[in-house]
Amino acid sequence: MPAHTAAHFQKPDLRGDALSADTLPPFNPHPLLRGGHRQTLFAYFIRGRAPRYSAVCHRVDLPDGDVLMLHDDCPPNWGPGSPFVVLMHGLGGCHGSAYIQRIAQKLTTFGVRTFRLDHRGAGAGAKLSKYPYHAGRSEDVREAFQAASQLCPGSLGALAGFSLSGNMLLKMLGENGRMGYSPEYLACAVAVNPPIDLGLCSEALRRSDNRFYDRYFTKMLVPQVQERIETFADAPRPDKDWAPETLRDFDETYTSLVSGFESLTDYYERSSGAQFVESIKTPTFILTGRDDPLIPASSFEQLPSVPSVTVHIAEHGGHLGYVAGKTSDPDRRWMDWRVIDWLAQHLRFSRDQR
């Protein structure tokens, strides 16, 4: 795609109605991957071939001394005024998460510059932050987008958050709307499988069929806390006999307390993205699956109708799965193409160009 001038990419005045939930191509799960657990686990463990890393890494220093990292994938034909997208991973992920890499690779094929974010302590920033990222760190999303936009002066950009990052993104967008603030170059946003009601999600994890996920996240997060303590002498420390067995325990005894919340309830109530959706002014697409084992679909059914927000609850797809059987898309990754379709609509690029 040739470079475009900044004038070509004027900020669109769209309210989320051109690509509606009713016009999305249907998701038909692969016949061997029916059910939320199969979709979720297949997408996680069957990653496909990872592209060769060729990004330029940018450090984003935060006001409290912690650090974010942006992995900049810039197409050779990208020029001033051409679009950019910031992609943000979920809990336990990083710039190298399979879905982040896939979508970044596709976007760069269409001439879109992508920035793959590493949240505090993740990926390339593993030993650069003494505080954890969490569902309520909307300020980090704001800082990441500002840093990317400064690297792309005159260009329209977008944000795409997956799982936990999706909640952080919705919170940021709603806060912006409440303040009457609209970043000049933010054209649109996408949130995929965001845990918009943290209390409901915590309850879902306690189900017997979700024990695997609960233990997996907890066992992954505890060593990260230990690494922070070893790296930073003044890093927040949990109690001496700290040994959380569930993600809820982890959030109650560590995340909520070291992040400035009064309690677990305070953390969940103040950080859940659902309460911010009604204030969103930026064209935003929320995608989730009714059979997501981690995030109850009921939390999305209760959302108010907002002109700028399109919500689509697919009947199947699991958590960040959406591996299709029959499809009109170039490959079976239905989620990737719905994200790209929304971005293409608002950033004015064609996904048919190579």
C-alpha positions in Angstrom: 0.0 0.0 0.0 1.5 3.4 -0.9 2.1 6.0 1.7 -0.7 8.4 2.3 -0.7 12.0 3.4 -2.0 13.0 6.8 -4.8 14.8 5.0 -6.0 11.5 3.5 -6.4 10.0 6.9 -8.8 12.5 8.4 -10.3 11.3 11.6 -13.6 9.5 10.6 -16.9 10.4 12.1 -18.2 6.9 12.6 -20.3 5.5 15.3 -19.8 1.8 14.9 -22.7 1.1 12.6 -21.0 0.4 9.3 -19.7 -2.9 10.5 -22.5 -4.1 12.7 -22.9 -7.3 14.7 -25.6 -8.3 12.1 -23.2 -7.9 9.1 -20.3 -9.9 10.5 -19.5 -13.1 8.6 -20.7 -16.0 10.8 -18.2 -18.0 12.8 -18.5 -21.7 12.2 -16.1 -23.6 14.5 -13.9 -26.3 13.1 -15.7 -29.6 13.4 -12.9 -31.0 15.6 -12.9 -27.9 17.8 -16.5 -27.6 19.0 -16.8 -26.2 22.5 -15.2 -23.4 24.4 -12.5 -25.4 26.0 -11.3 -27.0 22.8 -11.2 -23.6 21.0 -9.3 -22.0 23.9 -6.7 -24.7 24.4 -6.1 -25.3 20.7 -5.5 -21.6 20.0 -3.1 -21.4 22.9 -1.1 -24.6 22.4 -1.1 -24.8 18.6 0.6 -21.6 17.8 1.7 -22.1 14.2 5.0 -20.9 12.8 6.2 -17.7 14.5 7.5 -15.0 12.1 11.1 -13.9 12.3 11.5 -11.1 14.8 12.5 -7.9 13.0 10.9 -5.2 15.2 12.5 -2.1 16.6 12.0 -2.0 20.4 11.1 1.3 22.0 11.1 1.9 25.8 8.2 3.8 27.3 9.1 5.3 30.8 6.1 5.6 33.1 5.7 8.4 35.7 6.2 5.9 38.6 9.5 4.7 37.2 8.2 1.5 35.6 8.6 0.7 32.0 6.5 -0.5 29.0 8.1 -1.8 25.8 6.8 -1.3 22.3 7.9 -3.6 19.5 7.6 -1.6 16.3 6.9 -3.6 13.1 7.1 -1.0 10.3 6.3 -2.1 6.8 8.9 -1.1 4.2 6.3 0.9 2.3 5.0 2.7 5.4 5.2 6.5 5.2 4.1 9.6 7.2 0.4 9.7 7.3 -0.1 5.9 7.0 -2.0 4.2 9.8 -0.7 2.5 12.9 -2.1 0.1 15.5 -1.1 -0.8 19.0 -1.7 -4.4 19.9 -2.0 -5.4 23.6 -1.7 -8.9 25.1 -3.7 -10.6 27.8 -2.7 -11.9 31.3 0.5 -13.8 31.1 1.2 -12.9 27.5 3.6 -10.6 25.8 4.6 -9.2 22.4 5.3 -12.8 21.3 1.8 -14.2 22.1 0.6 -16.1 19.0 -2.5 -14.0 18.4 -0.5 -10.8 18.7 2.1 -12.0 16.3 -0.4 -13.3 13.7 -2.4 -10.1 13.6 0.7 -7.9 13.5 2.1 -9.9 10.6 -1.2 -9.5 8.7 -1.5 -5.8 9.4 2.1 -5.1 8.2 1.2 -7.0 5.0 -1.5 -4.4 4.4 0.9 -1.6 5.0 -0.1 -0.8 8.6 2.6 -0.1 11.2 2.1 -2.1 14.3 3.3 -1.7 17.9 3.2 -4.9 20.0 3.0 -3.8 23.6 4.8 -5.5 26.6 3.0 -4.5 29.7 4.9 -3.9 33.0 7.2 -6.9 33.7 6.2 -8.8 30.5 8.3 -9.9 27.6 11.3 -7.5 26.9 10.3 -5.6 30.1 10.5 -8.6 32.4 13.0 -7.0 34.8 12.2 -3.3 34.2 9.1 -2.8 36.5 8.6 -3.3 40.2 4.8 -3.0 40.0 2.4 -5.4 38.3 0.1 -4.6 35.5 -3.6 -5.4 36.2 -7.1 -5.0 34.8 -7.4 -1.3 35.9 -4.2 0.1 34.5 -5.9 2.3 31.9 -3.2 4.9 32.4 -0.6 2.5 30.8 -2.8 2.1 27.7 -2.9 5.8 27.4 0.8 6.1 27.7 1.4 3.4 25.2 -0.8 5.0 22.6 0.7 8.4 23.2 4.2 7.0 22.7 3.2 5.2 19.5 1.5 8.3 18.1 4.6 10.4 18.8 6.5 7.9 16.6 3.9 8.3 13.9 3.2 12.1 13.7 0.3 13.0 11.5 -1.0 9.4 11.3 -4.3 7.9 12.5 -4.0 5.1 15.0 -6.0 2.4 16.7 -5.8 0.3 19.8 -6.6 -3.4 20.0 -6.7 -5.1 23.4 -7.1 -8.8 24.0 -8.5 -10.4 27.2 -7.2 -8.4 30.2 -5.9 -5.6 28.0 -9.3 -5.4 26.4 -10.7 -4.4 29.8 -7.9 -1.9 30.4 -8.7 -0.4 27.0 -12.5 -0.1 27.7 -11.7 1.6 31.0 -9.4 4.1 29.3 -11.9 4.9 26.6 -14.7 5.4 29.1 -12.5 7.6 31.3 -11.6 9.7 28.2 -15.3 10.1 27.4 -16.2 11.2 30.9 -13.4 13.8 30.8 -14.5 15.0 27.3 -11.1 14.0 26.0 -10.5 12.4 22.6 -6.9 11.7 21.5 -6.5 13.5 18.2 -5.2 10.5 16.3 -7.2 7.7 17.9 -9.6 6.5 15.2 -11.0 3.4 16.8 -10.5 0.5 19.2 -11.1 -3.2 19.5 -11.5 -5.3 22.7 -11.6 -9.1 22.3 -12.8 -11.3 25.1 -12.4 -8.6 27.8 -13.2 -9.5 31.4 -15.5 -6.5 31.9 -17.0 -7.8 35.2 -14.0 -9.1 37.2 -16.2 -10.4 40.0 -18.2 -12.6 37.6 -15.0 -13.8 36.0 -13.5 -14.7 39.3 -16.6 -16.8 40.1 -16.3 -18.5 36.7 -12.7 -19.5 37.4 -13.8 -21.3 40.6 -15.9 -23.8 38.6 -14.5 -27.3 38.6 -14.1 -27.3 34.8 -12.0 -24.2 35.0 -9.5 -25.4 37.6 -6.8 -25.9 35.0 -6.9 -22.2 34.0 -7.0 -21.0 37.5 -4.0 -23.0 38.6 -2.1 -22.2 35.4 -2.4 -18.4 35.8 -1.5 -18.6 39.5 1.6 -20.7 39.0 2.7 -18.4 36.2 2.2 -15.2 38.2 3.9 -16.2 41.5 7.4 -16.6 40.0 7.0 -13.1 38.4 6.4 -11.6 41.8 9.5 -13.4 43.1 11.5 -12.1 40.2 10.5 -8.5 41.0 11.5 -8.9 44.6 14.9 -10.2 43.5 15.4 -7.4 41.0 14.1 -4.4 43.0 15.0 -4.1 46.7 12.0 -1.8 47.2 9.5 -3.9 45.2 6.2 -4.5 47.1 6.4 -7.8 49.0 3.6 -10.1 50.0 3.3 -11.6 53.4 6.1 -14.0 54.5 4.0 -17.1 54.2 2.4 -16.1 51.0 1.3 -19.0 48.8 -1.8 -18.3 46.8 -3.6 -21.3 45.3 -6.0 -19.5 43.0 -6.1 -16.3 40.9 -8.6 -14.8 43.4 -6.2 -15.5 46.2 -3.4 -13.9 44.2 -5.5 -10.8 43.5 -6.6 -10.5 47.1 -3.2 -11.0 48.8 -1.0 -9.2 46.2 -2.5 -7.4 43.1 -5.1 -5.4 44.9 -2.9 -4.4 47.9 0.3 -3.5 46.0 -1.6 -1.5 43.4 -3.3 0.9 45.8 -6.7 -0.7 46.2 -8.3 -1.1 49.6 -9.4 -4.7 49.0 -10.1 -7.3 46.4 -13.7 -6.0 46.2 -12.4 -2.5 45.7 -10.0 -3.6 42.9 -12.7 -5.6 41.1 -15.4 -2.9 41.4 -13.2 0.0 40.3 -11.4 -1.8 37.5 -14.2 -3.7 35.8 -14.7 -2.2 32.3 -18.5 -2.7 32.0 -19.2 0.5 34.0 -17.2 2.6 31.6 -18.8 1.5 28.3 -21.6 3.9 28.4 -19.1 6.8 28.3 -17.1 5.6 25.3 -17.1 8.1 22.4 -14.4 6.4 20.2 -15.8 3.9 17.7 -15.2 0.6 19.5 -15.8 -3.1 18.6 -16.2 -5.6 21.5 -16.0 -9.3 20.4 -16.6 -12.2 22.7 -17.8 -15.8 22.6 -20.9 -17.2 24.4 -18.9 -20.3 25.2 -15.8 -18.5 26.6 -15.0 -20.6 29.7 -13.3 -17.7 31.5 -15.6 -14.7 30.8 -19.4 -15.1 31.2 -21.4 -13.8 28.3 -24.0 -12.4 30.7 -21.7 -9.5 31.5 -22.0 -8.3 27.9 -25.8 -8.9 27.6 -26.3 -6.3 30.4 -24.3 -3.6 28.7 -26.2 -0.4 27.7 -26.7 0.4 24.0 -24.1 3.0 23.1 -24.0 4.5 19.5 -20.2 4.3 19.3 -19.9 0.7 20.6 -20.6 -2.4 18.6 -20.9 -5.6 20.6 -20.8 -9.1 19.0 -21.3 -12.2 21.0 -20.4 -15.2 18.8 -22.1 -18.4 19.8 -18.8 -20.2 19.7 -15.1 -19.4 19.8 -13.9 -19.9 23.4 -11.3 -17.5 24.8 -9.2 -16.0 22.0 -9.9 -19.1 19.9 -12.3 -18.7 17.0 -10.6 -21.3 14.9 -13.0 -21.8 12.0 -14.1 -24.6 9.8 -15.7 -23.3 6.6 -14.7 -19.7 6.1 -14.5 -17.1 3.4 -11.4 -15.6 5.1 -7.8 -16.2 3.8 -7.2 -18.6 6.8 -9.1 -20.2 9.6 -8.4 -17.5 12.2 -11.8 -15.8 12.2 -10.9 -13.5 15.1 -8.0 -12.0 13.3 -10.0 -11.0 10.3 -12.8 -9.5 12.3 -10.3 -7.3 14.2 -8.7 -6.4 10.9 -12.0 -5.6 9.2 -12.9 -3.1 12.0 -9.5 -1.5 11.8 -9.6 -1.3 8.0 -13.0 0.4 8.1 -11.8 3.2 10.4 -8.2 3.5 9.4 -9.0 3.5 5.7 -6.8 0.7 4.5 -7.8 -2.3 2.3 -7.1 -5.8 3.5 -7.3 -6.9 -0.1 -4.1 -5.1 -1.0 -0.8 -7.0 -0.7 
